[in-house]
Amino acid sequence: MRTVLPLIDRPANDAAVCCAPLVKEPIGQSEAERLAATLKAIADPARLRLLSIVASSTDQEACVCDLIEPIGLSQPTVSHHLKVLTEAGFLSRSKRGTWAYYRLQPEALAGVAEFLAV
């Protein structure tokens, strides 16, 4: 199982954005690798659409059963994309009965946006 690490390590009590903007100073190799893995997770049209659907859903949460039809892909393919987004930290997953529910983790998106901000 592949796990994408946060953009940079930070203290657990640090609620601020995870890293300085890209234009402030050059990033190191390990930070660049972590950022590339994170960006790769969202560099897919289906995954971007899934994030958008979950983000615009009530309480920023959606059942996998409600994500298959709008994306137009098979259930296993949608589940794979959701797994990638979850491992990258963009979504969290909870199981209720036979269905999995996915919730947006806005701090992950904010971290990427802040890092790329000029």
Order of alpha helices (4+ residues) and beta strands (2+ residues): alpha-alpha-beta-alpha-alpha-beta-beta-alpha
